[in-house]
């Protein structure tokens, strides 16, 4: 998102507001990098304060709640705990969305989630370990999805090479 936002606002906002938002995006690019240069952390901390001051010029005071203020402390968190990607919760949040989609019984959601999770694990196990087994009475995967041509097109010579491939 921090890479696309400066491009998206290029023709929408005036130059000073665009500059402040772009600086904010560059700050997040630097913080979220896989490798962080420790010698540049002090400069980043100063830059984010100046960037927030620039943002205060162009956004109303109602925009600046506690979450915007917490950006100031991100540099100290990187200094104390290391790169941010070690502590990201995005993958867990995405998986929680998958698990929330499993339940249908509002009285016992944990049971629905556990039952569906076990069924999914069993299905994955079977498809992984039984993929080489020949089935009886089930068409092979090579023939599944191949449609026969319409009878009106069989007379043309342009279609004949494609029919012979089938």
C-alpha positions as a Markdown table, in Angstrom:
| # | Residue | x | y | z |
|---|---|---|---|---|
| 1 | Unk | 0.0 | 0.0 | 0.0 |
| 2 | Unk | 2.8 | 2.4 | 0.8 |
| 3 | Unk | 4.2 | 1.9 | -2.7 |
| 4 | Unk | 0.9 | 2.5 | -4.5 |
| 5 | Unk | -0.5 | 5.4 | -2.5 |
| 6 | Unk | 2.0 | 8.1 | -3.8 |
| 7 | Unk | 1.1 | 7.1 | -7.4 |
| 8 | Unk | -2.6 | 7.1 | -6.7 |
| 9 | Unk | -2.7 | 10.6 | -5.2 |
| 10 | Unk | -0.4 | 12.1 | -7.8 |
| 11 | Unk | -3.2 | 13.8 | -9.8 |
| 12 | Unk | -5.7 | 14.1 | -7.0 |
| 13 | Unk | -4.1 | 16.3 | -4.3 |
| 14 | Unk | -2.1 | 19.5 | -4.5 |
| 15 | Unk | 1.7 | 19.3 | -4.2 |
| 16 | Unk | 2.2 | 20.1 | -0.5 |
| 17 | Unk | -0.4 | 17.6 | 0.7 |
| 18 | Unk | 1.0 | 15.0 | -1.7 |
| 19 | Unk | 4.5 | 15.7 | -0.4 |
| 20 | Unk | 3.4 | 15.0 | 3.2 |
| 21 | Unk | 1.6 | 11.8 | 2.4 |
| 22 | Unk | 4.5 | 10.6 | 0.2 |
| 23 | Unk | 7.0 | 11.3 | 3.1 |
| 24 | Unk | 4.6 | 9.2 | 5.3 |
| 25 | Unk | 4.7 | 6.4 | 2.8 |
| 26 | Unk | 8.5 | 6.5 | 2.6 |
| 27 | Unk | 8.7 | 6.3 | 6.3 |
| 28 | Unk | 6.7 | 3.1 | 6.3 |
| 29 | Unk | 8.8 | 1.7 | 3.5 |
| 30 | Unk | 11.9 | 2.2 | 5.6 |
| 31 | Unk | 10.3 | 0.8 | 8.7 |
| 32 | Unk | 8.9 | -2.3 | 7.0 |
| 33 | Unk | 12.1 | -3.2 | 5.1 |
| 34 | Unk | 13.7 | -6.6 | 5.7 |
| 35 | Unk | 16.9 | -5.0 | 6.7 |
| 36 | Unk | 17.0 | -1.8 | 8.8 |
| 37 | Unk | 20.1 | 0.4 | 9.0 |
| 38 | Unk | 20.5 | 1.2 | 12.7 |
| 39 | Unk | 22.5 | 4.3 | 12.0 |
| 40 | Unk | 19.5 | 5.8 | 10.1 |
| 41 | Unk | 17.0 | 5.2 | 12.9 |
| 42 | Unk | 17.6 | 8.5 | 14.6 |
| 43 | Unk | 17.0 | 10.4 | 11.3 |
| 44 | Unk | 13.8 | 8.4 | 10.7 |
| 45 | Unk | 12.5 | 9.3 | 14.1 |
| 46 | Unk | 13.1 | 13.0 | 13.4 |
| 47 | Unk | 11.6 | 12.7 | 9.9 |
| 48 | Unk | 8.4 | 11.1 | 11.1 |
| 49 | Unk | 7.7 | 13.9 | 13.6 |
| 50 | Unk | 8.2 | 16.5 | 10.8 |
| 51 | Unk | 6.0 | 14.4 | 8.5 |
| 52 | Unk | 3.2 | 14.3 | 11.1 |
| 53 | Unk | 3.5 | 18.1 | 11.5 |
| 54 | Unk | 3.1 | 18.4 | 7.7 |
| 55 | Unk | 0.1 | 16.2 | 7.8 |
| 56 | Unk | -1.5 | 18.4 | 10.5 |
| 57 | Unk | -1.5 | 21.2 | 8.1 |
| 58 | Unk | -3.7 | 19.4 | 5.5 |
| 59 | Unk | -5.9 | 17.1 | 7.6 |
| 60 | Unk | -8.5 | 18.1 | 10.2 |
| 61 | Unk | -7.8 | 17.5 | 13.9 |
| 62 | Unk | -10.4 | 14.7 | 14.0 |
| 63 | Unk | -8.0 | 12.7 | 11.8 |
| 64 | Unk | -5.3 | 12.6 | 14.5 |
| 65 | Unk | -6.3 | 10.1 | 17.1 |
| 66 | Unk | -4.0 | 7.9 | 19.2 |
| 67 | Unk | -3.3 | 5.5 | 16.3 |
| 68 | Unk | -1.6 | 8.3 | 14.3 |
| 69 | Unk | 0.4 | 9.3 | 17.4 |
| 70 | Unk | 1.7 | 5.7 | 17.8 |
| 71 | Unk | 3.6 | 6.1 | 14.5 |
| 72 | Unk | 6.1 | 8.2 | 16.4 |
| 73 | Unk | 6.9 | 5.2 | 18.6 |
| 74 | Unk | 7.5 | 2.7 | 15.8 |
| 75 | Unk | 11.2 | 3.7 | 15.4 |
| 76 | Unk | 11.8 | 3.0 | 19.1 |
| 77 | Unk | 10.0 | -0.4 | 18.6 |
| 78 | Unk | 12.3 | -1.3 | 15.7 |
| 79 | Unk | 15.3 | -0.2 | 17.8 |
| 80 | Unk | 14.3 | -2.5 | 20.7 |
| 81 | Unk | 12.7 | -5.5 | 18.9 |
| 82 | Unk | 14.3 | -5.6 | 15.5 |
| 83 | Unk | 12.6 | -5.6 | 12.1 |
| 84 | Unk | 8.8 | -5.3 | 12.0 |
| 85 | Unk | 8.1 | -8.3 | 9.7 |
| 86 | Unk | 9.0 | -10.6 | 12.6 |
| 87 | Unk | 6.0 | -9.3 | 14.5 |
| 88 | Unk | 3.4 | -8.8 | 11.8 |
| 89 | Unk | 0.0 | -10.2 | 12.4 |
| 90 | Unk | -1.4 | -10.1 | 8.9 |
| 91 | Unk | -1.0 | -13.8 | 8.2 |
| 92 | Unk | -2.8 | -14.7 | 11.5 |
| 93 | Unk | -5.6 | -12.2 | 10.8 |
| 94 | Unk | -6.1 | -13.6 | 7.3 |
| 95 | Unk | -6.3 | -17.1 | 8.7 |
| 96 | Unk | -8.8 | -16.0 | 11.4 |
| 97 | Unk | -11.0 | -14.9 | 8.5 |
| 98 | Unk | -10.8 | -18.3 | 7.1 |
| 99 | Unk | -11.7 | -19.9 | 10.4 |
| 100 | Unk | -14.6 | -17.5 | 10.9 |
| 101 | Unk | -16.0 | -18.6 | 7.6 |
| 102 | Unk | -16.2 | -22.2 | 8.9 |
| 103 | Unk | -18.9 | -21.8 | 11.5 |
| 104 | Unk | -22.6 | -22.0 | 10.8 |
| 105 | Unk | -24.0 | -22.8 | 14.2 |
| 106 | Unk | -24.1 | -19.6 | 16.3 |
| 107 | Unk | -24.7 | -21.6 | 19.5 |
| 108 | Unk | -21.5 | -23.6 | 19.3 |
| 109 | Unk | -19.1 | -21.8 | 16.9 |
| 110 | Unk | -16.0 | -23.6 | 18.3 |
| 111 | Unk | -17.4 | -27.0 | 17.5 |
| 112 | Unk | -18.2 | -26.0 | 13.9 |
| 113 | Unk | -14.7 | -24.5 | 13.4 |
| 114 | Unk | -13.0 | -27.6 | 14.8 |
| 115 | Unk | -15.2 | -30.0 | 12.8 |
| 116 | Unk | -14.6 | -28.2 | 9.6 |
| 117 | Unk | -10.9 | -27.8 | 10.2 |
| 118 | Unk | -10.5 | -31.5 | 10.9 |
| 119 | Unk | -12.5 | -32.3 | 7.7 |
| 120 | Unk | -10.2 | -30.0 | 5.7 |
| 121 | Unk | -7.1 | -31.5 | 7.1 |
| 122 | Unk | -8.4 | -35.0 | 6.3 |
| 123 | Unk | -9.2 | -33.9 | 2.8 |
| 124 | Unk | -5.7 | -32.4 | 2.2 |
| 125 | Unk | -4.1 | -35.6 | 3.6 |
| 126 | Unk | -6.2 | -37.8 | 1.3 |
| 127 | Unk | -5.5 | -35.7 | -1.8 |
| 128 | Unk | -1.8 | -35.5 | -1.1 |
| 129 | Unk | -1.2 | -39.2 | -0.3 |
| 130 | Unk | -3.7 | -40.8 | -2.6 |
| 131 | Unk | -2.9 | -38.8 | -5.7 |
| 132 | Unk | -1.1 | -41.7 | -7.5 |
| 133 | Unk | -3.9 | -44.2 | -6.9 |
| 134 | Unk | -5.9 | -45.2 | -10.0 |
| 135 | Unk | -9.7 | -44.8 | -9.5 |
| 136 | Unk | -12.4 | -47.2 | -10.8 |
| 137 | Unk | -15.3 | -45.7 | -12.6 |
| 138 | Unk | -14.1 | -42.1 | -12.4 |
| 139 | Unk | -12.9 | -40.5 | -15.7 |
| 140 | Unk | -9.3 | -39.5 | -15.8 |
| 141 | Unk | -8.3 | -35.9 | -15.3 |
| 142 | Unk | -7.1 | -35.6 | -18.9 |
| 143 | Unk | -10.6 | -36.1 | -20.3 |
| 144 | Unk | -12.4 | -34.0 | -17.8 |
| 145 | Unk | -13.1 | -30.5 | -19.2 |
| 146 | Unk | -12.8 | -31.4 | -22.9 |
| 147 | Unk | -15.9 | -30.5 | -24.7 |
| 148 | Unk | -17.0 | -32.0 | -28.0 |
| 149 | Unk | -17.3 | -29.5 | -30.9 |
| 150 | Unk | -20.7 | -28.4 | -32.2 |
| 151 | Unk | -21.9 | -30.4 | -35.2 |
| 152 | Unk | -22.3 | -27.3 | -37.3 |
| 153 | Unk | -18.5 | -26.7 | -37.2 |
| 154 | Unk | -17.4 | -30.2 | -38.2 |
| 155 | Unk | -17.8 | -29.4 | -41.9 |
| 156 | Unk | -15.3 | -26.6 | -42.1 |
| 157 | Unk | -11.7 | -27.5 | -42.9 |
| 158 | Unk | -10.4 | -24.9 | -40.5 |
| 159 | Unk | -11.8 | -26.7 | -37.5 |
| 160 | Unk | -10.7 | -30.3 | -38.5 |
| 161 | Unk | -7.1 | -30.0 | -37.2 |
| 162 | Unk | -8.4 | -29.0 | -33.8 |
| 163 | Unk | -11.0 | -31.9 | -33.8 |
| 164 | Unk | -8.3 | -34.4 | -34.6 |
| 165 | Unk | -6.3 | -33.3 | -31.6 |
| 166 | Unk | -9.2 | -34.1 | -29.3 |
